[in-house]
Structures are given as C-alpha cells and as structure tokens.
C-alpha cells in the first residue's frame, strides 16, 4: 500500500477542504481526542458528531464518550480487525 492509512477494508473518502485548517478550528477537547484516536478521522466528520451532540445538550465529556462509541462501532465493521 502506498499510502499511510494502514490495511483496512473501510471506504476512503476524498476531502474538499484543507484538513489542517479544519483541524485547527476544532474545539480543543475534540482536537485532543482526535490526536489519540485509533482511526484517521477527518476534522469534518468529527466536527459533525461534535455539533450534533452539543445540540442535544451533551457535555464535552459525554460527547467524547459518544465519539469513542462511534469509533468502536466503526472498528467492529472493519474486516481486517484483529480478533
């Protein structure tokens, strides 16, 4: 594989925005979570989940827990996951 995305069966998506600029615009708790995430999240998808959770009235910690749950569910769908 010529890209640094690892061996995964999950679809890759093209990005239309500058990912570093989008990353810098994220709230600091979300940036900290992304720096430790198991998957290569796009800032756009992480921000979308963050905003939805905040609109529902979840706290920052609850939102980060939700992101962990979403990531766990995504990893469970990966055909190349280590079992």
Secondary structure, DSSP 8 states (H G I E B T S, - for coil): --STT-S--S------S-HHHHHHTS-HHHHHHHHH-SS---HHHHHHHHHHHHHTT--HHHHHHHHHHHHHHHHHH-TT---
